[in-house]
């Protein structure tokens, strides 16, 4: 729907430009040669500029609406596998980063448990100390002092 509306707007603009050009061309027969040459050169420049603007518009992103949401599209340009691949790179970087953080956190937790186990195995304590409910808290507070 948006593409047909855009096409009809361009068609109306082109039709208006043709009418203005025809109207301006009607009176050029009565003008001196140097003025008609300057007008011709200006028309050539205007057409060259128009062609550049049309090419830029074809590659510029377009906002499309669907209901209450909007998406950014590349206009009438067909999607290619390269665009999809480049778009997926940031997502893949995020997933790899999340996995690296998860592995680092798991390793940190395992190191903490290993420190507590090492403290239990190397310390000379009476058997009653192992049954004490505050023993684990004691080990956690005593470990940084060593």
N, CA, C and O atoms as CSV, one atom per row, in Angstrom:
chain,resi,resn,atom,element,x,y,z
A,1,UNK,N,N,0.830,-1.176,0.000
A,1,UNK,CA,C,0.000,0.000,0.000
A,1,UNK,C,C,0.880,1.246,0.000
A,1,UNK,O,O,0.624,2.188,-0.751
A,2,UNK,N,N,1.888,1.256,0.817
A,2,UNK,CA,C,2.784,2.405,0.921
A,2,UNK,C,C,3.555,2.604,-0.380
A,2,UNK,O,O,3.815,3.738,-0.784
A,3,UNK,N,N,3.921,1.505,-1.034
A,3,UNK,CA,C,4.664,1.579,-2.291
A,3,UNK,C,C,3.794,2.182,-3.395
A,3,UNK,O,O,4.283,2.983,-4.191
A,4,UNK,N,N,2.512,1.810,-3.456
A,4,UNK,CA,C,1.630,2.353,-4.494
A,4,UNK,C,C,1.361,3.825,-4.235
A,4,UNK,O,O,1.247,4.607,-5.178
A,5,UNK,N,N,1.257,4.220,-2.950
A,5,UNK,CA,C,1.042,5.620,-2.627
A,5,UNK,C,C,2.266,6.444,-3.014
A,5,UNK,O,O,2.132,7.549,-3.539
A,6,UNK,N,N,3.447,5.914,-2.757
A,6,UNK,CA,C,4.688,6.586,-3.112
A,6,UNK,C,C,4.799,6.719,-4.631
A,6,UNK,O,O,5.231,7.755,-5.135
A,7,UNK,N,N,4.409,5.674,-5.356
A,7,UNK,CA,C,4.458,5.686,-6.827
A,7,UNK,C,C,3.478,6.724,-7.381
A,7,UNK,O,O,3.816,7.436,-8.327
A,8,UNK,N,N,2.276,6.824,-6.815
A,8,UNK,CA,C,1.295,7.795,-7.324
A,8,UNK,C,C,1.754,9.225,-7.022
A,8,UNK,O,O,1.492,10.129,-7.815
A,9,UNK,N,N,2.428,9.443,-5.901
A,9,UNK,CA,C,2.956,10.770,-5.581
A,9,UNK,C,C,4.032,11.168,-6.581
A,9,UNK,O,O,4.059,12.304,-7.055
A,10,UNK,N,N,4.918,10.231,-6.901
A,10,UNK,CA,C,5.965,10.512,-7.895
A,10,UNK,C,C,5.355,10.779,-9.265
A,10,UNK,O,O,5.822,11.659,-9.989
A,11,UNK,N,N,4.320,10.033,-9.627
A,11,UNK,CA,C,3.669,10.235,-10.929
A,11,UNK,C,C,3.018,11.620,-10.995
A,11,UNK,O,O,3.067,12.285,-12.029
A,12,UNK,N,N,2.411,12.047,-9.887
A,12,UNK,CA,C,1.783,13.371,-9.865
A,12,UNK,C,C,2.848,14.465,-9.970
A,12,UNK,O,O,2.642,15.467,-10.655
A,13,UNK,N,N,3.988,14.276,-9.292
A,13,UNK,CA,C,5.076,15.254,-9.355
A,13,UNK,C,C,5.645,15.325,-10.770
A,13,UNK,O,O,5.933,16.415,-11.264
A,14,UNK,N,N,5.808,14.186,-11.419
A,14,UNK,CA,C,6.308,14.170,-12.797
A,14,UNK,C,C,5.321,14.856,-13.753
A,14,UNK,O,O,5.736,15.588,-14.651
A,15,UNK,N,N,4.040,14.624,-13.563
A,15,UNK,CA,C,3.030,15.251,-14.423
A,15,UNK,C,C,3.052,16.771,-14.240
A,15,UNK,O,O,2.971,17.514,-15.218
A,16,UNK,N,N,3.161,17.231,-13.005
A,16,UNK,CA,C,3.241,18.669,-12.739
A,16,UNK,C,C,4.479,19.269,-13.398
A,16,UNK,O,O,4.415,20.349,-13.986
A,17,UNK,N,N,5.616,18.559,-13.296
A,17,UNK,CA,C,6.858,19.046,-13.904
A,17,UNK,C,C,6.720,19.151,-15.419
A,17,UNK,O,O,7.238,20.093,-16.019
A,18,UNK,N,N,6.033,18.205,-16.044
A,18,UNK,CA,C,5.831,18.262,-17.499
A,18,UNK,C,C,4.972,19.464,-17.893
A,18,UNK,O,O,5.247,20.124,-18.895
A,19,UNK,N,N,3.928,19.750,-17.100
A,19,UNK,CA,C,3.068,20.894,-17.399
A,19,UNK,C,C,3.836,22.209,-17.264
A,19,UNK,O,O,3.688,23.116,-18.082
A,20,UNK,N,N,4.665,22.294,-16.205
A,20,UNK,CA,C,5.445,23.520,-16.015
A,20,UNK,C,C,6.449,23.674,-17.153
A,20,UNK,O,O,6.643,24.780,-17.657
A,21,UNK,N,N,7.086,22.588,-17.563
A,21,UNK,CA,C,8.062,22.631,-18.650
A,21,UNK,C,C,7.396,23.052,-19.960
A,21,UNK,O,O,7.943,23.868,-20.701
A,22,UNK,N,N,6.223,22.500,-20.241
A,22,UNK,CA,C,5.508,22.863,-21.473
A,22,UNK,C,C,5.119,24.334,-21.446
A,22,UNK,O,O,5.215,25.022,-22.462
A,23,UNK,N,N,4.689,24.810,-20.307
A,23,UNK,CA,C,4.288,26.202,-20.173
A,23,UNK,C,C,5.483,27.138,-20.365
A,23,UNK,O,O,5.365,28.188,-20.996
A,24,UNK,N,N,6.637,26.743,-19.812
A,24,UNK,CA,C,7.830,27.567,-19.960
A,24,UNK,C,C,8.367,27.527,-21.388
A,24,UNK,O,O,8.939,28.505,-21.869
A,25,UNK,N,N,8.184,26.407,-22.054
A,25,UNK,CA,C,8.700,26.265,-23.422
A,25,UNK,C,C,7.878,27.052,-24.439
A,25,UNK,O,O,8.380,27.352,-25.523
A,26,UNK,N,N,6.641,27.390,-24.123
A,26,UNK,CA,C,5.785,28.116,-25.067
A,26,UNK,C,C,6.370,29.474,-25.448
A,26,UNK,O,O,6.279,29.878,-26.607
A,27,UNK,N,N,6.964,30.177,-24.499
A,27,UNK,CA,C,7.444,31.520,-24.770
A,27,UNK,C,C,8.901,31.601,-25.167
A,27,UNK,O,O,9.404,32.711,-25.339
A,28,UNK,N,N,9.601,30.514,-25.320
A,28,UNK,CA,C,11.034,30.561,-25.626
A,28,UNK,C,C,11.319,30.934,-27.067
A,28,UNK,O,O,12.434,31.360,-27.367
A,29,UNK,N,N,10.369,30.795,-27.965
A,29,UNK,CA,C,10.616,31.133,-29.369
A,29,UNK,C,C,10.875,32.624,-29.560
A,29,UNK,O,O,11.572,33.011,-30.498
A,30,UNK,N,N,10.333,33.454,-28.699
A,30,UNK,CA,C,10.476,34.914,-28.835
A,30,UNK,C,C,11.711,35.455,-28.123
A,30,UNK,O,O,12.001,36.648,-28.223
A,31,UNK,N,N,12.450,34.595,-27.401
A,31,UNK,CA,C,13.621,35.044,-26.627
A,31,UNK,C,C,14.886,35.028,-27.477
A,31,UNK,O,O,14.980,34.258,-28.433
A,32,UNK,N,N,15.874,35.885,-27.133
A,32,UNK,CA,C,17.151,35.872,-27.857
A,32,UNK,C,C,17.894,34.553,-27.631
A,32,UNK,O,O,17.602,33.813,-26.691
A,33,UNK,N,N,18.853,34.277,-28.508
A,33,UNK,CA,C,19.591,33.013,-28.499
A,33,UNK,C,C,20.361,32.796,-27.205
A,33,UNK,O,O,20.348,31.690,-26.664
A,34,UNK,N,N,21.028,33.819,-26.698
A,34,UNK,CA,C,21.842,33.628,-25.494
A,34,UNK,C,C,20.987,33.258,-24.278
A,34,UNK,O,O,21.414,32.488,-23.417
A,35,UNK,N,N,19.791,33.809,-24.222
A,35,UNK,CA,C,18.901,33.464,-23.099
A,35,UNK,C,C,18.386,32.047,-23.245
A,35,UNK,O,O,18.318,31.308,-22.262
A,36,UNK,N,N,18.022,31.655,-24.463
A,36,UNK,CA,C,17.544,30.277,-24.651
A,36,UNK,C,C,18.643,29.261,-24.359
A,36,UNK,O,O,18.361,28.175,-23.852
A,37,UNK,N,N,19.887,29.601,-24.671
A,37,UNK,CA,C,21.006,28.689,-24.352
A,37,UNK,C,C,21.190,28.556,-22.850
A,37,UNK,O,O,21.422,27.455,-22.349
A,38,UNK,N,N,21.089,29.667,-22.122
A,38,UNK,CA,C,21.204,29.600,-20.665
A,38,UNK,C,C,20.059,28.778,-20.067
A,38,UNK,O,O,20.267,28.015,-19.124
A,39,UNK,N,N,18.871,28.933,-20.609
A,39,UNK,CA,C,17.731,28.138,-20.138
A,39,UNK,C,C,17.941,26.649,-20.422
A,39,UNK,O,O,17.632,25.796,-19.589
A,40,UNK,N,N,18.475,26.349,-21.620
A,40,UNK,CA,C,18.738,24.948,-21.948
A,40,UNK,C,C,19.777,24.350,-21.003
A,40,UNK,O,O,19.620,23.215,-20.551
A,41,UNK,N,N,20.835,25.101,-20.700
A,41,UNK,CA,C,21.873,24.621,-19.782
A,41,UNK,C,C,21.298,24.416,-18.377
A,41,UNK,O,O,21.652,23.452,-17.699
A,42,UNK,N,N,20.423,25.311,-17.942
A,42,UNK,CA,C,19.802,25.171,-16.628
A,42,UNK,C,C,18.909,23.933,-16.573
A,42,UNK,O,O,18.857,23.245,-15.554
A,43,UNK,N,N,18.204,23.653,-17.679
A,43,UNK,CA,C,17.369,22.444,-17.724
A,43,UNK,C,C,18.214,21.184,-17.650
A,43,UNK,O,O,17.857,20.232,-16.956
A,44,UNK,N,N,19.338,21.176,-18.367
A,44,UNK,CA,C,20.230,20.013,-18.335
A,44,UNK,C,C,20.750,19.792,-16.910
A,44,UNK,O,O,20.798,18.658,-16.434
A,45,UNK,N,N,21.133,20.866,-16.239
A,45,UNK,CA,C,21.622,20.748,-14.860
A,45,UNK,C,C,20.514,20.257,-13.928
A,45,UNK,O,O,20.757,19.433,-13.046
A,46,UNK,N,N,19.307,20.763,-14.127
A,46,UNK,CA,C,18.187,20.346,-13.286
A,46,UNK,C,C,17.878,18.868,-13.476
A,46,UNK,O,O,17.605,18.158,-12.509
A,47,UNK,N,N,17.920,18.403,-14.729
A,47,UNK,CA,C,17.670,16.984,-14.996
A,47,UNK,C,C,18.766,16.103,-14.394
A,47,UNK,O,O,18.480,15.032,-13.860
A,48,UNK,N,N,20.012,16.551,-14.481
A,48,UNK,CA,C,21.106,15.779,-13.891
A,48,UNK,C,C,20.943,15.696,-12.382
A,48,UNK,O,O,21.174,14.640,-11.794
A,49,UNK,N,N,20.550,16.786,-11.751
A,49,UNK,CA,C,20.331,16.789,-10.306
A,49,UNK,C,C,19.152,15.888,-9.944
A,49,UNK,O,O,19.196,15.177,-8.939
A,50,UNK,N,N,18.116,15.916,-10.748
A,50,UNK,CA,C,16.935,15.069,-10.497
A,50,UNK,C,C,17.314,13.598,-10.556
A,50,UNK,O,O,16.835,12.815,-9.735
A,51,UNK,N,N,18.154,13.198,-11.496
A,51,UNK,CA,C,18.576,11.800,-11.604
A,51,UNK,C,C,19.368,11.372,-10.387
A,51,UNK,O,O,19.199,10.248,-9.915
A,52,UNK,N,N,20.229,12.236,-9.863
A,52,UNK,CA,C,21.012,11.914,-8.664
A,52,UNK,C,C,20.085,11.761,-7.473
A,52,UNK,O,O,20.260,10.832,-6.684
A,53,UNK,N,N,19.098,12.647,-7.318
A,53,UNK,CA,C,18.164,12.569,-6.194
A,53,UNK,C,C,17.348,11.286,-6.248
A,53,UNK,O,O,17.094,10.679,-5.208
A,54,UNK,N,N,16.933,10.861,-7.435
A,54,UNK,CA,C,16.152,9.637,-7.578
A,54,UNK,C,C,16.996,8.435,-7.171
A,54,UNK,O,O,16.488,7.538,-6.499
A,55,UNK,N,N,18.265,8.389,-7.557
A,55,UNK,CA,C,19.130,7.278,-7.187
A,55,UNK,C,C,19.346,7.242,-5.687
A,55,UNK,O,O,19.360,6.159,-5.102
A,56,UNK,N,N,19.515,8.386,-5.047
A,56,UNK,CA,C,19.696,8.438,-3.603
A,56,UNK,C,C,18.434,7.965,-2.908
A,56,UNK,O,O,18.512,7.234,-1.921
A,57,UNK,N,N,17.288,8.361,-3.397
A,57,UNK,CA,C,16.024,7.973,-2.788
A,57,UNK,C,C,15.804,6.463,-2.868
A,57,UNK,O,O,15.194,5.893,-1.962
A,58,UNK,N,N,16.271,5.812,-3.901
A,58,UNK,CA,C,16.070,4.374,-4.034
A,58,UNK,C,C,16.856,3.590,-2.999
A,58,UNK,O,O,16.426,2.506,-2.603
A,59,UNK,N,N,17.989,4.099,-2.549
A,59,UNK,CA,C,18.795,3.367,-1.585
A,59,UNK,C,C,18.596,3.840,-0.160
A,59,UNK,O,O,19.097,3.199,0.764
A,60,UNK,N,N,17.883,4.938,0.055
A,60,UNK,CA,C,17.673,5.452,1.410
A,60,UNK,C,C,16.662,4.577,2.148
A,60,UNK,O,O,15.756,4.023,1.526
A,61,UNK,N,N,16.807,4.447,3.463
A,61,UNK,CA,C,15.847,3.659,4.249
A,61,UNK,C,C,14.460,4.288,4.207
A,61,UNK,O,O,14.319,5.505,4.094
A,62,UNK,N,N,13.449,3.448,4.299
A,62,UNK,CA,C,12.065,3.882,4.256
A,62,UNK,C,C,11.374,3.373,5.514
A,62,UNK,O,O,11.592,2.233,5.924
A,63,UNK,N,N,10.551,4.203,6.123
A,63,UNK,CA,C,9.786,3.781,7.292
A,63,UNK,C,C,8.439,3.289,6.798
A,63,UNK,O,O,7.694,4.034,6.161
A,64,UNK,N,N,8.127,2.039,7.089
A,64,UNK,CA,C,6.849,1.450,6.721
A,64,UNK,C,C,6.017,1.278,7.977
A,64,UNK,O,O,6.554,0.965,9.039
A,65,UNK,N,N,4.720,1.479,7.870
A,65,UNK,CA,C,3.851,1.304,9.029
A,65,UNK,C,C,2.934,0.125,8.791
A,65,UNK,O,O,2.481,-0.127,7.675
A,66,UNK,N,N,2.672,-0.593,9.875
A,66,UNK,CA,C,1.738,-1.712,9.834
A,66,UNK,C,C,0.921,-1.634,11.113
A,66,UNK,O,O,1.381,-2.082,12.164
A,67,UNK,N,N,-0.277,-1.077,11.048
A,67,UNK,CA,C,-1.082,-0.906,12.247
A,67,UNK,C,C,-0.468,0.164,13.129
A,67,UNK,O,O,-0.263,1.298,12.695
A,68,UNK,N,N,-0.177,-0.201,14.368
A,68,UNK,CA,C,0.397,0.767,15.304
A,68,UNK,C,C,1.905,0.626,15.438
A,68,UNK,O,O,2.504,1.230,16.328
A,69,UNK,N,N,2.527,-0.163,14.568
A,69,UNK,CA,C,3.984,-0.339,14.639
A,69,UNK,C,C,4.634,0.163,13.355
A,69,UNK,O,O,3.988,0.278,12.314
A,70,UNK,N,N,5.929,0.459,13.456
A,70,UNK,CA,C,6.683,0.945,12.299
A,70,UNK,C,C,7.952,0.134,12.166
A,70,UNK,O,O,8.534,-0.284,13.167
A,71,UNK,N,N,8.391,-0.095,10.928
A,71,UNK,CA,C,9.637,-0.807,10.677
A,71,UNK,C,C,10.479,0.011,9.709
A,71,UNK,O,O,9.953,0.775,8.900
A,72,UNK,N,N,11.789,-0.160,9.802
A,72,UNK,CA,C,12.707,0.529,8.907
A,72,UNK,C,C,13.101,-0.445,7.805
A,72,UNK,O,O,13.600,-1.535,8.084
A,73,UNK,N,N,12.878,-0.054,6.564
A,73,UNK,CA,C,13.134,-0.929,5.426
A,73,UNK,C,C,14.081,-0.241,4.461
A,73,UNK,O,O,14.311,0.963,4.571
A,74,UNK,N,N,14.631,-0.985,3.522
A,74,UNK,CA,C,15.527,-0.428,2.512
A,74,UNK,C,C,14.769,-0.069,1.240
A,74,UNK,O,O,15.358,-0.078,0.158
A,75,UNK,N,N,13.496,0.243,1.338
A,75,UNK,CA,C,12.711,0.656,0.184
A,75,UNK,C,C,12.409,-0.509,-0.734
A,75,UNK,O,O,12.098,-1.603,-0.265
A,76,UNK,N,N,12.497,-0.288,-2.035
A,76,UNK,CA,C,12.169,-1.333,-2.990
A,76,UNK,C,C,13.331,-2.270,-3.253
A,76,UNK,O,O,13.197,-3.229,-4.013
A,77,UNK,N,N,14.469,-2.002,-2.633
A,77,UNK,CA,C,15.640,-2.853,-2.825
A,77,UNK,C,C,15.381,-4.222,-2.204
A,77,UNK,O,O,14.946,-4.303,-1.055
A,78,UNK,N,N,15.638,-5.287,-2.937
A,78,UNK,CA,C,15.424,-6.631,-2.422
A,78,UNK,C,C,16.450,-6.989,-1.366
A,78,UNK,O,O,17.619,-6.617,-1.470
A,79,UNK,N,N,16.009,-7.711,-0.353
A,79,UNK,CA,C,16.923,-8.123,0.713
A,79,UNK,C,C,17.844,-9.217,0.204
A,79,UNK,O,O,17.420,-10.104,-0.538
A,80,UNK,N,N,19.077,-9.149,0.597
A,80,UNK,CA,C,20.022,-10.164,0.176
A,80,UNK,C,C,20.555,-10.887,1.389
A,80,UNK,O,O,20.355,-10.437,2.517
A,81,UNK,N,N,21.221,-11.984,1.179
A,81,UNK,CA,C,21.774,-12.763,2.288
A,81,UNK,C,C,22.869,-11.979,2.985
A,81,UNK,O,O,23.094,-12.170,4.180
A,82,UNK,N,N,23.558,-11.098,2.266
A,82,UNK,CA,C,24.621,-10.302,2.890
A,82,UNK,C,C,24.030,-9.336,3.931
A,82,UNK,O,O,24.582,-9.187,5.021
A,83,UNK,N,N,22.912,-8.684,3.595
A,83,UNK,CA,C,22.264,-7.785,4.557
A,83,UNK,C,C,21.804,-8.552,5.794
A,83,UNK,O,O,21.937,-8.061,6.915
A,84,UNK,N,N,21.269,-9.742,5.595
A,84,UNK,CA,C,20.824,-10.550,6.728
A,84,UNK,C,C,22.011,-10.957,7.596
A,84,UNK,O,O,21.913,-10.953,8.823
A,85,UNK,N,N,23.121,-11.305,6.972
A,85,UNK,CA,C,24.316,-11.705,7.724
A,85,UNK,C,C,24.871,-10.544,8.535
A,85,UNK,O,O,25.213,-10.708,9.706
A,86,UNK,N,N,24.961,-9.384,7.921
A,86,UNK,CA,C,25.484,-8.205,8.620
A,86,UNK,C,C,24.546,-7.808,9.769
A,86,UNK,O,O,25.007,-7.357,10.817
A,87,UNK,N,N,23.253,-7.973,9.574
A,87,UNK,CA,C,22.295,-7.650,10.631
A,87,UNK,C,C,22.387,-8.636,11.791
A,87,UNK,O,O,22.078,-8.272,12.925
A,88,UNK,N,N,22.801,-9.865,11.537
A,88,UNK,CA,C,22.867,-10.890,12.578
A,88,UNK,C,C,24.153,-10.805,13.398
A,88,UNK,O,O,24.218,-11.394,14.477
A,89,UNK,N,N,25.164,-10.101,12.930
A,89,UNK,CA,C,26.454,-10.033,13.642
A,89,UNK,C,C,26.309,-9.447,15.042
A,89,UNK,O,O,26.852,-10.039,15.974
A,90,UNK,N,N,25.615,-8.324,15.261
A,90,UNK,CA,C,25.476,-7.822,16.629
A,90,UNK,C,C,24.744,-8.797,17.547
A,90,UNK,O,O,25.091,-8.918,18.722
A,91,UNK,N,N,23.744,-9.486,17.028
A,91,UNK,CA,C,23.021,-10.465,17.827
A,91,UNK,C,C,23.938,-11.611,18.241
A,91,UNK,O,O,23.901,-12.060,19.387
A,92,UNK,N,N,24.754,-12.079,17.313
A,92,UNK,CA,C,25.688,-13.157,17.638
A,92,UNK,C,C,26.713,-12.698,18.677
A,92,UNK,O,O,27.078,-13.469,19.564
A,93,UNK,N,N,27.180,-11.451,18.576
A,93,UNK,CA,C,28.130,-10.920,19.560
A,93,UNK,C,C,27.488,-10.876,20.945
A,93,UNK,O,O,28.141,-11.187,21.941
A,94,UNK,N,N,26.228,-10.496,21.011
A,94,UNK,CA,C,25.516,-10.469,22.284
A,94,UNK,C,C,25.397,-11.859,22.888
A,94,UNK,O,O,25.633,-12.037,24.083
A,95,UNK,N,N,25.033,-12.846,22.076
A,95,UNK,CA,C,24.889,-14.222,22.566
A,95,UNK,C,C,26.229,-14.759,23.064
A,95,UNK,O,O,26.285,-15.378,24.127
A,96,UNK,N,N,27.297,-14.535,22.319
A,96,UNK,CA,C,28.627,-14.996,22.735
A,96,UNK,C,C,29.031,-14.309,24.039
A,96,UNK,O,O,29.595,-14.954,24.923
A,97,UNK,N,N,28.753,-13.024,24.171
A,97,UNK,CA,C,29.071,-12.294,25.399
A,97,UNK,C,C,28.312,-12.837,26.597
A,97,UNK,O,O,28.874,-12.961,27.685
A,98,UNK,N,N,27.029,-13.163,26.404
A,98,UNK,CA,C,26.244,-13.730,27.500
A,98,UNK,C,C,26.777,-15.101,27.925
A,98,UNK,O,O,26.819,-15.409,29.116
A,99,UNK,N,N,27.181,-15.915,26.963
A,99,UNK,CA,C,27.775,-17.213,27.307
A,99,UNK,C,C,29.085,-17.029,28.077
A,99,UNK,O,O,29.343,-17.758,29.034
A,100,UNK,N,N,29.899,-16.080,27.676
A,100,UNK,CA,C,31.171,-15.832,28.371
A,100,UNK,C,C,30.920,-15.365,29.802
A,100,UNK,O,O,31.622,-15.790,30.719
A,101,UNK,N,N,29.937,-14.504,30.003
A,101,UNK,CA,C,29.605,-14.057,31.359
A,101,UNK,C,C,29.100,-15.219,32.199
A,101,UNK,O,O,29.464,-15.335,33.369
A,102,UNK,N,N,28.272,-16.078,31.625
A,102,UNK,CA,C,27.750,-17.237,32.351
A,102,UNK,C,C,28.882,-18.177,32.773
A,102,UNK,O,O,28.900,-18.665,33.903
A,103,UNK,N,N,29.809,-18.423,31.878
A,103,UNK,CA,C,30.944,-19.308,32.204
A,103,UNK,C,C,31.795,-18.691,33.305
A,103,UNK,O,O,32.225,-19.397,34.218
A,104,UNK,N,N,32.046,-17.380,33.235
A,104,UNK,CA,C,32.849,-16.706,34.261
A,104,UNK,C,C,32.163,-16.766,35.623
A,104,UNK,O,O,32.823,-16.982,36.639
A,105,UNK,N,N,30.856,-16.577,35.653
A,105,UNK,CA,C,30.126,-16.639,36.919
A,105,UNK,C,C,30.142,-18.050,37.504
A,105,UNK,O,O,30.310,-18.216,38.712
A,106,UNK,N,N,29.969,-19.064,36.660
A,106,UNK,CA,C,30.034,-20.452,37.138
A,106,UNK,C,C,31.402,-20.760,37.720
A,106,UNK,O,O,31.511,-21.397,38.769
A,107,UNK,N,N,32.442,-20.309,37.039
A,107,UNK,CA,C,33.799,-20.566,37.513
A,107,UNK,C,C,34.062,-19.860,38.840
A,107,UNK,O,O,34.723,-20.411,39.720
A,108,UNK,N,N,33.550,-18.654,38.979
A,108,UNK,CA,C,33.721,-17.916,40.235
A,108,UNK,C,C,33.038,-18.654,41.383
A,108,UNK,O,O,33.608,-18.772,42.468
A,109,UNK,N,N,31.824,-19.152,41.154
A,109,UNK,CA,C,31.104,-19.920,42.183
A,109,UNK,C,C,31.839,-21.191,42.559
A,109,UNK,O,O,31.911,-21.545,43.736
A,110,UNK,N,N,32.384,-21.877,41.573
A,110,UNK,CA,C,33.142,-23.109,41.848
A,110,UNK,C,C,34.408,-22.809,42.641
A,110,UNK,O,O,34.786,-23.586,43.519
A,111,UNK,N,N,35.066,-21.695,42.342
A,111,UNK,CA,C,36.269,-21.319,43.093
A,111,UNK,C,C,35.941,-21.018,44.546
A,111,UNK,O,O,36.719,-21.364,45.436
A,112,UNK,N,N,34.813,-20.385,44.803
A,112,UNK,CA,C,34.414,-20.100,46.180
A,112,UNK,C,C,34.148,-21.380,46.952
A,112,UNK,O,O,34.572,-21.508,48.100
A,113,UNK,N,N,33.446,-22.339,46.332
A,113,UNK,CA,C,33.173,-23.620,46.977
A,113,UNK,C,C,34.482,-24.372,47.226
A,113,UNK,O,O,34.650,-24.994,48.275
A,114,UNK,N,N,35.399,-24.317,46.275
A,114,UNK,CA,C,36.682,-25.002,46.438
A,114,UNK,C,C,37.485,-24.394,47.587
A,114,UNK,O,O,38.168,-25.119,48.311
A,115,UNK,N,N,37.413,-23.078,47.763
A,115,UNK,CA,C,38.110,-22.437,48.878
A,115,UNK,C,C,37.554,-22.892,50.216
A,115,UNK,O,O,38.316,-23.146,51.149
A,116,UNK,N,N,36.226,-22.999,50.320
A,116,UNK,CA,C,35.603,-23.465,51.566
A,116,UNK,C,C,36.003,-24.907,51.843
A,116,UNK,O,O,36.338,-25.249,52.977
A,117,UNK,N,N,35.971,-25.751,50.824
A,117,UNK,CA,C,36.366,-27.155,51.002
A,117,UNK,C,C,37.832,-27.259,51.421
A,117,UNK,O,O,38.173,-28.049,52.301
A,118,UNK,N,N,38.686,-26.476,50.799
A,118,UNK,CA,C,40.105,-26.510,51.163
A,118,UNK,C,C,40.304,-26.051,52.601
A,118,UNK,O,O,41.125,-26.616,53.323
A,119,UNK,N,N,39.566,-25.041,53.021
A,119,UNK,CA,C,39.679,-24.574,54.405
A,119,UNK,C,C,39.216,-25.643,55.376
A,119,UNK,O,O,39.810,-25.818,56.440
A,120,UNK,N,N,38.153,-26.365,55.017
A,120,UNK,CA,C,37.665,-27.444,55.883
A,120,UNK,C,C,38.676,-28.579,55.994
A,120,UNK,O,O,38.902,-29.112,57.081
A,121,UNK,N,N,39.267,-28.936,54.898
A,121,UNK,CA,C,40.170,-30.091,54.889
A,121,UNK,C,C,41.537,-29.784,55.505
A,121,UNK,O,O,42.176,-30.694,56.033
A,122,UNK,N,N,41.988,-28.582,55.457
A,122,UNK,CA,C,43.328,-28.270,55.966
A,122,UNK,C,C,43.336,-27.719,57.379
A,122,UNK,O,O,44.408,-27.612,57.975
A,123,UNK,N,N,42.205,-27.372,57.932
A,123,UNK,CA,C,42.156,-26.780,59.266
A,123,UNK,C,C,42.056,-27.866,60.331
A,123,UNK,O,O,41.410,-28.892,60.116
A,124,UNK,N,N,42.692,-27.646,61.476
A,124,UNK,CA,C,42.606,-28.570,62.616
A,124,UNK,C,C,41.472,-28.121,63.513
A,124,UNK,O,O,41.620,-27.183,64.297
A,125,UNK,N,N,40.347,-28.790,63.394
A,125,UNK,CA,C,39.175,-28.448,64.185
A,125,UNK,C,C,38.652,-29.694,64.891
A,125,UNK,O,O,38.805,-30.811,64.397
A,126,UNK,N,N,38.033,-29.491,66.053
A,126,UNK,CA,C,37.395,-30.639,66.706
A,126,UNK,C,C,36.142,-31.031,65.931
A,126,UNK,O,O,35.562,-30.186,65.249
A,127,UNK,N,N,35.712,-32.281,66.015
A,127,UNK,CA,C,34.517,-32.737,65.281
A,127,UNK,C,C,33.254,-31.965,65.640
A,127,UNK,O,O,32.344,-31.878,64.816
A,128,UNK,N,N,33.168,-31.398,66.851
A,128,UNK,CA,C,31.965,-30.645,67.225
A,128,UNK,C,C,31.835,-29.368,66.384
A,128,UNK,O,O,30.721,-28.884,66.181
A,129,UNK,N,N,32.925,-28.826,65.904
A,129,UNK,CA,C,32.884,-27.591,65.115
A,129,UNK,C,C,32.163,-27.800,63.790
A,129,UNK,O,O,31.501,-26.892,63.289
A,130,UNK,N,N,32.292,-29.003,63.221
A,130,UNK,CA,C,31.630,-29.277,61.936
A,130,UNK,C,C,30.113,-29.326,62.086
A,130,UNK,O,O,29.394,-29.048,61.126
A,131,UNK,N,N,29.612,-29.673,63.273
A,131,UNK,CA,C,28.178,-29.767,63.514
A,131,UNK,C,C,27.569,-28.419,63.888
A,131,UNK,O,O,26.345,-28.287,63.912
A,132,UNK,N,N,28.382,-27.438,64.174
A,132,UNK,CA,C,27.889,-26.114,64.583
A,132,UNK,C,C,27.187,-25.429,63.403
A,132,UNK,O,O,27.749,-25.384,62.309
A,133,UNK,N,N,25.937,-24.879,63.603
A,133,UNK,CA,C,25.227,-24.213,62.511
A,133,UNK,C,C,25.939,-22.941,62.016
A,133,UNK,O,O,25.763,-22.576,60.853
A,134,UNK,N,N,26.710,-22.274,62.827
A,134,UNK,CA,C,27.405,-21.069,62.414
A,134,UNK,C,C,28.768,-21.321,61.816
A,134,UNK,O,O,29.506,-20.378,61.531
A,135,UNK,N,N,29.114,-22.587,61.621
A,135,UNK,CA,C,30.433,-22.943,61.119
A,135,UNK,C,C,30.667,-22.423,59.697
A,135,UNK,O,O,31.749,-21.924,59.387
A,136,UNK,N,N,29.661,-22.540,58.845
A,136,UNK,CA,C,29.802,-22.087,57.449
A,136,UNK,C,C,30.011,-20.574,57.418
A,136,UNK,O,O,30.819,-20.076,56.634
A,137,UNK,N,N,29.285,-19.839,58.270
A,137,UNK,CA,C,29.464,-18.391,58.341
A,137,UNK,C,C,30.875,-18.059,58.832
A,137,UNK,O,O,31.487,-17.111,58.340
A,138,UNK,N,N,31.386,-18.806,59.771
A,138,UNK,CA,C,32.731,-18.605,60.282
A,138,UNK,C,C,33.770,-18.790,59.174
A,138,UNK,O,O,34.732,-18.030,59.068
A,139,UNK,N,N,33.549,-19.821,58.352
A,139,UNK,CA,C,34.498,-20.085,57.270
A,139,UNK,C,C,34.484,-18.954,56.240
A,139,UNK,O,O,35.535,-18.576,55.721
A,140,UNK,N,N,33.295,-18.412,55.943
A,140,UNK,CA,C,33.208,-17.344,54.957
A,140,UNK,C,C,33.870,-16.064,55.450
A,140,UNK,O,O,34.493,-15.351,54.663
A,141,UNK,N,N,33.748,-15.769,56.718
A,141,UNK,CA,C,34.365,-14.549,57.252
A,141,UNK,C,C,35.842,-14.733,57.536
A,141,UNK,O,O,36.600,-13.765,57.490
A,142,UNK,N,N,36.269,-15.956,57.831
A,142,UNK,CA,C,37.658,-16.214,58.152
A,142,UNK,C,C,38.508,-16.371,56.902
A,142,UNK,O,O,39.716,-16.138,56.959
A,143,UNK,N,N,37.923,-16.758,55.780
A,143,UNK,CA,C,38.697,-17.021,54.566
A,143,UNK,C,C,39.417,-15.781,54.052
A,143,UNK,O,O,40.580,-15.918,53.673
A,144,UNK,N,N,38.830,-14.573,54.004
A,144,UNK,CA,C,39.561,-13.421,53.480
A,144,UNK,C,C,40.754,-13.003,54.338
A,144,UNK,O,O,41.690,-12.390,53.824
A,145,UNK,N,N,40.740,-13.319,55.632
A,145,UNK,CA,C,41.846,-12.932,56.501
A,145,UNK,C,C,43.105,-13.758,56.245
A,145,UNK,O,O,44.203,-13.299,56.559
A,146,UNK,N,N,42.979,-14.974,55.681
A,146,UNK,CA,C,44.137,-15.853,55.452
A,146,UNK,C,C,44.951,-15.419,54.297
A,146,UNK,O,O,45.956,-16.054,53.978
